[in-house]
Amino acid sequence: MLEFIEFGIEWLPELLKGVPVALALWVIAITLGFFLGLLLCWARVYGNRLFYWSSTVYVELFRGTPMLVQMFFIYLGLPHVGIVFDAFTAAVIAITLNSAAYQAEYFRGSVLSVPKGQLVAARACGMTQWQAIRHIMVPQALRRVIPQWSNEAIIELKFTSIAYTIGVVEITSIAYDIGSRTLDFFLVFLWAGLIYLVLTSTVASLLGLLERRTYVPGVTSK
C-alpha cells in the first residue's frame, strides 16, 4: 500500500494531464453523436424508404464493426484516398460515428415506446403532425431514454482510452509512457484505472441526478 501511495504521489500529476484531453474527446464525440443519433432515429421512424434503409445500413455497419477498426480506417486508411485527419480529429470522428449508431437505436426504442394513441389524440385536437411530435412525443421520449443514454455516455468515456493507439496523448497513452520508463505497469495502470473509475462514477452520478429531476409519474420509471 505504501508503494502504491508513493507511486501515485510521484506520477499522478503527470497522469492527470491526460484527463482534459480525454474529457474533451468525450464531450465533443458524445454531443455530436447525440444530434446525429437523433437524425438517424428520425430517418428510421419517420423517413421514407430511402432515408430508412440508408440509416439502417449506417446503424448496422457501425454497430457491427469494432470501433478500433473504424478508428484505424479513418486515421490510417482514408489518407490513401487523400483524406487526412490529425489523431485527435480522427478519434473524435470515429467515436462520434460509432456512438451515433447506438444512440439512434436508444432513441428509436424510446420513441416507439410512446403510445401512438397520444399522437392520434393530439392530431384530433387540431395539432399538426410536427406539433404532435414536438410537444407530445419528443418530451416523453427524451425522458425515457435517459437510462439507456447514460449507459452509452459512460461506455464512450471509457472508449476514449483506445485513442492512444493512433497517437492521442490521453490518460492511457501517458500511463503507457510512464510504465515504459518505470517498468511498473501494474501500479501505473492501477492508477489509470482509478482515474477512469472516478470519471465514470461522476458522470453516472450526474446523469442519475438528471434522471431523478426529469422523473414524471406514468411517463418514466425511477
Secondary structure, DSSP 8 states (H G I E B T S, - for coil): -HHHHHHHHHHHHHHHTTHHHHHHHHHHHHHHHHHHHHHHHHHHHHS-HHHHHHHHHHHHHHHSS-HHHHHHIIIIIGGGGT----HHHHHHHHHHHHHHHHHHHHHHHHHHHS-HHHHHHHHHTT--HHHHIIIIIHHHHHHHTHHHHHHHHHHHHHHGGGGGGGT--SHHHHHHHHHHHHS-HHHHHHHHHHHHHHHHHHHHHHHHHHHHHT--TTTS--
